[in-house]
Amino acid sequence: IDHMENSYVRGTPFAEIVGNVSVIVLDEADRCLDMGFRKDMEYILGMRGHFQELAVQRGQRESAAERSSQTLLFSATIPKDLRSIMASHMRPDYL
């Protein structure tokens, strides 16, 4: 998160670079929640959506309905908090 908020790569904010990725993978998502990283997970997933929408508005990317992106959350268990994150940041048919 510190890099996303404070770092630049060749003049481009790191958050914008991360925000434009088409695939995000969060491994051990249930353990991340156990360790208190829910806000961080939400921030990272939300940042991608924010920058993708900006790219659509600027005409740099196709509409949200046409673009392809993928969010992968790997977890040994699927607790209620993780289901909530999945519902907010993944397609309805994610399971």
Stockholm file with secondary structure:
# STOCKHOLM 1.0

chainA/1-95         IDHMENSYVRGTPFAEIVGNVSVIVLDEADRCLDMGFRKDMEYILGMRGHFQELAVQRGQRESAAERSSQTLLFSATIPKDLRSIMASHMRPDYL
#=GR chainA/1-95 SS CHHHHHCEETTEEHHHHHHTCSEEEETTHHHHHHTTCHHHHHHHHHHHHHHHHHHHHTTSSCCTTTCCCEEEECCSCCCHHHHHHHHHHSCTTCC
#=GC SS_cons        CHHHHHCEETTEEHHHHHHTCSEEEETTHHHHHHTTCHHHHHHHHHHHHHHHHHHHHTTSSCCTTTCCCEEEECCSCCCHHHHHHHHHHSCTTCC
//
